[in-house]
Amino acid sequence: MDKAFVDRRKVFHTLLSIEEALSKLEQLGLAKPIGIEEVELENAFGRVLAEDIYSPIDYPPFDRSEVDGYATSFKSTEGADELHPKRLKVVGKVSIGEVPELVVEGNSAVVIDTGAVIPKGADGVVMEEYTERIAQNEVIVYRSITPGENISFAGSDVALGELVLKKGTRLTYREIGILAALGISSVKVFKKPRIVIVSIGNELQKPGTALALGKIYDTNGYAVSALLKQYGFDARYYGILPDNEEVVYNEITALLQSYDVIVTSGGTSAGEEDVVYRVFERLGTVLVHGLKVKPGKPTVIAVSREGKILFGLPGFPFSALSVAILLLSRVLERLEGFETKRRLVWALSTFKVRKDIGKTWFTPVALSSIGGKVFAIPLQTSSGSVSTLLKADGIAILHEDKDYIDEGEEIEVVSLDGELKEATVIGSHDTLLPMLLTKLGIIDKVSLGFVGSYRGLQLMKKGYIDVSPIHLLDPVTGEYNVPLIESDSELRSKAVLIRGYRRRLVLAFRKGNPKNIKGFEDLLRHDIRFVNRNRGSGTRIYIDKILEDVAKKMGQSFLEIVKRVNGYWYEVSTHTGVAAAIAQGRADAGVCTEHAAILYNLDYIPLTWEYYDFLINIQSMNKSAIRKFIDGLRDLLTRSTINSFKGYEASSDTGSKLCC
């Protein structure tokens, strides 16, 4: 071993659960408000009360009329109706904002405005609609009143000395409105912790700059700061720092002079170049080094010598945001003096998974509501995914005490949107579909996921989703979708097939065709690397059928041919993924839609037209979003939109029922 080499990697210490980490901070007195200040009411929005608020006055502060009409004694209207009206003497008027000097006596009445003070002697108000003014000083009443009718009495809404708002209440427009109504001009609130977010990594670049090979744009700095602002925290994004211990140490040391909480992203794993643990250790005491969660294990929490929290998030976006949602935000809430009740959804698992006991898993899911049940459908992802939380409706919490989650088992899901989407559309990938859903005005009502035709088919068969886009080739008939649905009696009883549109598949390669690719036989050449579609996708079925034809032509087995295709097991899950792999030089050829090839400026050989149709759950046909979708497919304007994209064609029967 090289004696000059020093292994600076840090192994993780005792891993803690999220609740254990939070409890540790609370026990050390770190997860509590950092101070109290008094602010004017106009600056109090979003702040958290540091004391109980008791009403200093009655509200309303006087007996007042709730309607325009005539203030009088209920006895003077006894027996009044359309056939037996009563005549009352009008002795004056009380306008809103003035103090009445009149007294109602006998069969007299006073004209009164809504909100005006009730004059002495009056114990009710006849609405103007039930009266007829016949003279300057006389009115006819066509309806009797009861004592107190149409009067709001002093203190009936809020009484003097009544507890109005409790300590720890976050002030919204509703709370601020009642404080103003009670004449309270300033309130004592907990100080807002000043939070700064720093991204760490040599691979990071600022969005808007030209992306160099091997680099990625900084996601976490912007996403985490936006998340914390959405929660109402005073958070600022600082920028990017390199994986250099001294640079990170000096910058964070300076930031500690101005901020109460330092949040870093990246540099938290136990690798040689990861610096956050070492920097936090130099600045104070590391309290948490690793969580019993997946993803999110390499989380670091420390306290500086000044007593300020240092919070190191993992570098991968889904990991960082999951920990920020489920732990960091809860710590910050305690610093502000409140705790949000997160919206939890109990959903039925649509998957089976064996997991590590002693570790909590975070799984992004789409939520589907069908037949009075809520289903959690896992989304394909990795901890490095930047789009996962955009596509997900929630994060399923698979707790540490379980080593197996069964299909149909009830699981806990933290909702990201606050309310369930009206419909779930999950199945085969298509670039045009999100554009159509947007044009039809239902994109915000739909949870959209791309998992492949076969997986979508399975979810539909079990009644878990509303719509499954499919393009499945029947190798016997050469037709798309219809034969496979007609041959499945279980599926026919649960779904109908609606005609979608055609799209052209192509064999794509880089501009100018530098490898001189002429067809599938060229994929057998050792100098050509292929990028394949994922198993279960309709395109994969088509590719395998063509390779079977090549095998027969060459007198070889399918497996023999597959072994000769360099990259057959290199799989991506979308058409744009295929095109991107070719454009970036990671592959020489692949099968994708013509639209995807054009999008990435590729050349191609046209292969076939395929039908991209929609399986729709029978139970979902009356959902508004589903009706709009089907009707929209039939619309001539929608067909025109489809035809405007090269490589796509609407059919004469687009939007019509094919079976079953």
Protein Blocks (a to p, Z undefined) as FASTA:
>chain_A
ZZkbccfbdcddddddfklmmmmmmmnopaccfbdcdddfklmgoiacfbdcddfbdcdf
bdcdfbdcddddfklmgoiafklccddddfbdcdehiacfbdcehjbdcdddehiacdeh
iabdcdfklgccfbfkbccdfbdcdehiaiacehklpcghiafbdghiacdfklmmmmmm
nopabdcdddddddddddedfkbccehiacdehiacdfklmmmmmmmmmnopacddfbjc
dddfklmmmmmmmmmmmpmbdcdeejiaccfklmklmmmmmnmccfbgcdabdehklpcc
dddfkopacddddfblklmmmmmmmmmmmmmmmmnopacdddddddddfbdcdddehiac
ddddddddeehiacdddddddfkbcklmmmpmbdcdddfkbcbdcehiacddddfklpac
fbdcdddddfklmmmmmmnopmmmpccddebjklmmmmmmnopafbdcdddddfknopgh
jlmmmmmmklmmmpccddfbdddddddddehilnopabjklmmpmkbccddddehiaklm
mmmmmmmmmmmmnopafklmmmmmghjlmccfbfklmmmmmmnopafbdcddfklmmmno
pacddfbdcdddddddfklmmpmklmmmmmmmmpmklmmmmmmpghiacdfkgoiafbZZ
